[in-house]
Amino acid sequence: MQTYTTQRMIHAAAAVAFAAAATAVAIGSPAKAATLGWSTVEGCTSAMGSVSYQPGLTNVARSETGTLSVTLAGCSSLYSGSTPGTGLLTASLSGTSSTAGVSQRGTFTINWPAGSGLNPSNGTLTLTGPDAAGHYTAGGSITSGAFPGASLGTAFVVTAVNPGATGSPAHPVTLQQVTNTAPVQVQRNMG
């Protein structure tokens, strides 16, 4: 009886070991599985600043140029951890926009906090919105400098506009103060 019970225990242990090995082969090692897909390689929790428009947003859509300038703080890297200090995201944009809807495209530069040791990131950016919740989305891709080939994304909400702005032709919105509602994230496909 003892031999039969011992053999059953050996067979059960072998079955568990086989199932574990088969699962590991199917999904890969846990470390490898965690790095596959899109990962945030650099991010900042705070982005506050402004978007200026020329000739200014009115309730009628028209051609506008825009300049986005936000200070980045609370930055950290997947590779080196938290980075003290602040950085700056600037973008030169253009497109057809109004107080009801912004659609701007152009180029950007991010000067990362000095402590990061990173070169500036340059690329293309699109700014659109607002959505039903009043959020503006900024997204694009990095073409040179730190993290080439990575994507960039964040979202903003307008906290104030230039004094007296009503969106009328006589009082257009030439400046929007913005703060982020989502972290600024640089993501790279690790898969």
N, C-alpha and C positions, 0 to 999 in steps of 0.2 A: 504494500500500500504506500509505503514511504517513497519507493522508487517512482510509482505512478504520479504522486503529488509533486515530487521534485521535477519530473519531466514536464508536467503541466506548467509549473512555474517557469522553467527554462523556455518553453514555447511561448508563454505569455510575454516574458521579458524580451524575447527575440522579436515578437510581433510589434511591441511598443518601440523598440529600437529601429526596426525597419520603417515603421510609420513616421518616426521622427526624421530619419534620413531621407525618406521620400519627400516629406514636406520641405526640408532644407534645400533639396535639389530643385523642387518646383518653384520656390520663391527666392532662392539665393540666400546668402548669409544675411543676418539682420543688419549688419553695418552697410552692406551693399544696397539692400532694399531701401534703407533710409536715405541714401544719397541719390537715388534715381528720380528723374522727373525735374520739375522746376523748383529751384531753391533760392531763397533770398541770400545774396552774397554780401550786400551792403544795404543798410536801411537807416532811416532817421525818423524818430517819433514825432518831431515837431517841425512844421514848415509854415512860417508866418511872413506875410509881406503884402504885396500889391500887384495888381494888373492895371496898367494905364492904357487907354485907348485914344486913338486919333482918327478922325475928328471928334469922336465921342459917340457912345451908344444912345440911340433914340428908339422910339417904338416902331420905327420903320427900318427894316434890314438894309444895310448898305456896306460898302467896302470899308474895312477898318484895319489899321495896324495896331498891334498890341505888344506891350512889353511886360513880361512877367518877371518879378524879382522877389524871391523869398529866402529868408534866412533859415538854414537847417540846423537843428540841434537834436541832442539825444541820439547821435549816430553810433552805429556799431557794425562790426564786420563778422561774417561767418568765420573768417580765418584768424582775426586778432582780437576780437571782442570789442568792448566799449571804447569809443574815441572821444576824448574831451574836446571842448571848443565848439565852434560853429563853422558851418560852411555856407555857400551861397549858390542857389539855383537861379540862373537868368535865362530868359528865352526871348527871341525876337520872332513875332508871329504876324500873320495877316490872314484875312478871310472876310466873308460876309457875316455880319453880326448885328444884333439889336438887343434891346433890354430883355426881350423874350427868349432869345437864343443866341449863343455864341458858338461859332465854328471857326477856329483859328488853327493855322499850321505854320511851322517854321523850324528853327534850330534852337538848341539849348547848350549851355555849358554848366556843369556842376564843379565848383571849386570845393573839394572836400575839406573837412577840418584839417588844419596843419598837422596835427598829431597823428593823422591816419597814414601819412607818408605816401598818399596816392596822388598820381597825376590827375589833372582835371579830366572829367568825362565829357565828351561832346557827342551830339547826335541830333535826331529829329524828334519833334514833339507835336502833338495835337492837343488842343484845349477845347472841350465841348461842354455844353450844358445851358441852363440848369436842367436837371431831371425833376421829377415830381416832388422830390424832397428838398430841392434847392441846391443840390450838389453839382459841382463842375468836375469833370474828369480830365486829368492830364495823363497822357501815356505816349510812349515812344520807344525808340531803340537807340542804343549807344553805338556810334560808328567809329570812334577813336578815343584814345586816352585810356583811362582805367576802365576795365570791363567791356571791351569791344564785343559786340554781338549779343550783349545782354539787353533785356527789356527794362524800361523804367515806368513806374506808375504811381499815382496818388490821386486823391480827391480833395477838393476844397469847398468851402462855403464862404459866401460874401458876408462880412461882418459890418461893413460901412461903405458908403460911397462919398464922392466929393460933395462938400456942402452946397446945398441949393439944387442939386441934380434931381430932375424929375423925369428925365428921359424924353423931354420935349425937344424940338429943334433949337429952341432958345436956351435950354438948360440940359445939355446932354450929360451922360455919365462918362466922365473922362478918367476916373480913378475908382477902383474897387479894392478895399482892404480885404484880404483873404487869410483864412487859417485852414490848415488841413483837417479833414475828417477821417483820413486813413493815412497810415505811415507812408513815407516815401520809400519805395522798395525797388532795388535793382535785383532782378532775377535772372538766373542763368539755367539753361536746361542741362542738368548733370547726367541725363540718361543717355 
